């Protein structure tokens, strides 16, 4: 069975690895666009590597030493 995983972040990479360990053939795709032959990076995404750790505050911490 062939599986397509869209998104090469931590969750997508883990899903692809799990599927591969279960015997599936896996295609892993990254979401970042290619502009003029180069990947479009963002302030949060600084590399073209899969599984790049991006810090976000999706849980809305109110701690004074974290970004709200």
Protein Blocks (a to p, Z undefined) as FASTA:
>chain_A
ZZddehjbfklmmmmmmmmmnopacddddfbdceehiacddfklmbfbehiacdddfkop
abfkbcZZ
